[in-house]
Amino acid sequence: MKVFSSNRDLYDYLLALQARLESRGANALGDVVGIAIGNASSMSTEFLGESRIALRQVWKEDCGILGDQERCDLSDVLKQLDTVMGRR
């Protein structure tokens, strides 16, 4: 299970995911993740919200780009974001 203890962990995950998507030819999805990354210096709530939006879009539009473990990690991250955002 992918568990984050800080926004930095999420930021690092997003950077790696963006690179992975782009290296596999999914530049449009990489751009979506890049928008969330661009909000890292914003308020925490905005960064988390934009990250959740971007990751939901990746989940919906993946179409086999990500492997099983990568989709499992993505699901874990979305669950964490849903939990955190549900508390705000």
Buried (B, 14 or more C-beta within 10 A) or exposed (E): EBEBEEBEBBBEBBBEBBEBBBEEEBEEBBEBBBBBBEBBEEEEEEBBBBBBBBBBBBBEEBEEBBEEEBBEBBBBBBEBBEEBEEEE
